[in-house]
């Protein structure tokens, strides 16, 4: 049955490609795509990554850093949603509800123009990044952040993506906190533990273990959502695909290749998280 499904899918996509070429009079040029993945650098005498692979690496960097920041902010928001103080609970709920019910494109633009740009200007990050780019010992910085001349745009993308995704992480953490039995929390209070000590020592360690699977799924969603920040000129994979389409007019080849790259990345992460979850379940038993 699996082989039949693979054949049917291949036939379907073959038919779609035939219709595109026949009905739209489109000339396929798949032979140019490998050169935009890797190219031969005659100066160094070796193969180096080209714009699509560079965009993929930038997407991975931004997704990793944004997810770490989103987990930190989301954990704080999730704890605030369960706080004893009504004002803190309402402020956290307002933040979460607004971000979860506003289109992500609108949120990205609001955060970029009203927050991220101001933070970068206030901290003078652009001048600092340019100074790093002129130094000889910049390899370590480029390993973690890529071309330092584009560091401000990368930081902007990380900030806006993390702020947006933190709303969803916050709801996941809140659900994990509320899943802990009330008796444990009452026992902690009877021992004279403060609310922060109760959260740190009893509630959060158990809640985090319970919410790891949905957090893993949210990370995969974050990888896909990272394509939105191409709208603010962050040079990740989608932005590089737009550049490729503009320069070559290979519309279908470029977007199909990018779709396959996103699929391989997200499907690989899904398999990895599934295996880690299975390993953790076996260890607990």
N, C-alpha and C positions, 0 to 999 in steps of 0.2 A: 504493500500500500504506500509506503514511503517513496519507493521508486516511482510509482505511478504519479504521486503528487508532484514530485520533482519534475517529471516529464511534462505534466500538465502546466506547471508554472513556467517552465522554459518555453513551452509552446505559446503560452499566453503573452509573455514578454517579447517573444520573437514576432508574434502577430502585431503587437503594438509598435515595435520598431519598424516592421514592414509598412504599416499604415502611415507612420510619420514620414517615412521616406517616399511613399507613393503619393499620399494625399497632399502633403505639404511640400512635396518636391524638395525634401531636405537631403543634403549630402552629408552622410556620416563621415567623421574624421577622427576615428578612435586612435589613429596612429600618433596624433600629437599629444595625447594625454600623458603617456609615460614620461615625456620630457618635462612636464609640469609637476611631476612627482619628484623626480631626481634628474639632475643634469650633470654633465661632465665639466668640471672646472679645469680649463687648460692651464691656468696659472699655478694651481696647486697640484695638478696632475691626478686628481681623484674625483670620485662622484660625490656630489653634495646635494642636500635637499633643496627642492624648488618650492614654489609658492604654496602648493596644496599641502605638502608635508609640513612646511613651516606654519601654515595656518592650523593644521591639526595639532602640532606641538603647542602652539599658543592656546588653543582650546583646552588642551589637557592641563596646562599650567593654570589658566584662569579658573577652570572647574575645581581643581584641587584647592587653590587658595580661597576661592569663594565659598566652597563647601566647609572648610575649616572655620572661616569667619561666620558663616550662616549657622553652624552648629553652636558656636559660642553665643551668638546673639539669640538664636532660637531657644537655647537652654535658659538663658536669662528671661526671655519673654514667657516661656512655659512656666517657669517658677513664679513670675509675676502674675500670671493668670490664676495661680493657686494661692496667692498671698492672702494674708488675713486682712490687710488694709484694703478697704473698698476703693480708694482713689487709685492705688497701684493696679488693682485688678481691672478697673475701668479703662485706665490709660493703655494697658497692655492689650485689652480686648479691642479697643478702638483701633490701635495700630494693626492688629491682626485682621480684623474684619475689613478695614479699608483696603489693605493690600490684597486680600484674597478675593475681593469683589470688584476690583478695578482692573481693566485690561493691562497686561504686562507691558505693552508698548508705552502706554501712558505713564506707568510707574517708572519705567526706565528713563524716559525723558525728564520727568519731574526730579528724580534723584540726581540725574546727571547735571542738569542746569542749575538746580537750587542747592545742591549739597556737595556732590563730588568735585565740581569745578572750584567751588569756594575752598574746600579742604586742600586741594592741590595748590591753589594760589596762596593760601595762608601759610602753608608749610614750606613754600618755595621748592616744591618737589621737582619742577621742571628744570630749574637751574642746577639743582643737585644732580639730577640724572645726566645732564649734559656734561658736567664735570667728570662724572664717572666714565662716560663714554669716551672721553679724551685720554683717560689714563691707560697705562700699559697693563696693569694688573686688574683688568675688568672681566677676566674669564669667569670667575666665580659668580659675579653678578649676572652675566649673560647666561650662565647655566641655569640659574633659577628664574630669571625674568626675561631672557631673550635680549634683543637689541635695546640697549639702555636709552637710545634716542626716542624710543616709543614707550618708555616706562610710564610716563604720566597717563597715557591712554589705557595701558594695561591695568594700572591701579584704579582708574575710573571704572573700567569694566568690572573689576573684582568687587569694588564697593557697591555699585548699583545692583549687581547680581546677588551679592550676599544679603543686602537689605531686602530685596524682593523675596528671596528664597527663605529668609529667616522667619517670615510669617508662617510658612507651611511647616517648617521645622518646629516652630513654637507650638503649633497645634498638636504635632506628633508627641512632643515632650509633655505637654499638658495631659494628653490622654494617658501617657505612661505613668505620670505622677498620680493621676486619679485612679489608676488600676491597682495601686497599692492599697491593701486593706486598711480600713480606718482604725482597726485595733492596734496595728503597729504604731501609727502616728499618735494615738492616744496614750499608748504605753510610753513613747518617747517624751510626751508632755508630762506624764506623771512622774518621770524621772528628773524633771526640771530642765530638760534640754530646750534650748532656744529654737525658734523656727528655722534659723539658718543651720544650726547643728543637726536638727532633725532632717532637713533636706540633704545636707552634705553626707551624713553618716548612715542614714537609714533609707530614705526615699529614693534619692537619685541613683545610687548604685544598682538598686533593683529595677528602677524605671528604665534606665539606659539599656540594660540587658534585654528588656522586653521590647523596646522600640528600635533595636538595631535593624531588623528586617525592613520596616517602613522607612527608616533613615537611609538604608542602602538604596531603596527604590527612589527616594527623593534625590539622592545623588545622581542617579541615572537621568532623572528628569532635569536636573540642573545642567547636565552635559548638553541635553537637547535645547534647553532654554538659553544656553549661552549664545546661540545663534542670533538672539534678539539684539545683543549688544553690538552687532555689526552696524546697527542703525546710528550708533554714536561713534562710528569710525574706529572701532577696536578691530585690529587686523587679525581676527581669528579665522576659522575655516570658511565660514559663510562669506565673510568679507573678501577673502582671497578668491572664492569661487566667482563672486561678482566681478572682480578684476579680470579673471580669466575669460569670463563671458564677454566682457567689454572689449578685450583685446583680440580675441580669436573668433567670436561669434559662434563658437562651438557650444550652443546652449544646452542641448540634451546631453551631450557627452560630459560636460562639466558638472551638471547637476546630478546626473546619475552616478558619476564617480564620487561626488561629495556625499550623496545619500548612502552609498555603499560604505564610505569611510565612517560616517556616523553610525551606521548599523553595526559594523564590525567592532567599533569602540564600545557601544552600549551593550551589544550582545555579549561581548567578551567580559564586560563588567558584571553583567547579569549572571553569567556562568561562574565567575569568580566568587561573587557574593553568595550564590547558591551553594557552592562547595564549602565556603567558610561556615555558612549556617549549618550545613550537614555535619561538618567536623565538630562544631560547637555542640550540636545536639548529641552526637556520639560521645563526646567527652563528658557531658553532663550525666549521661546514663551509665 
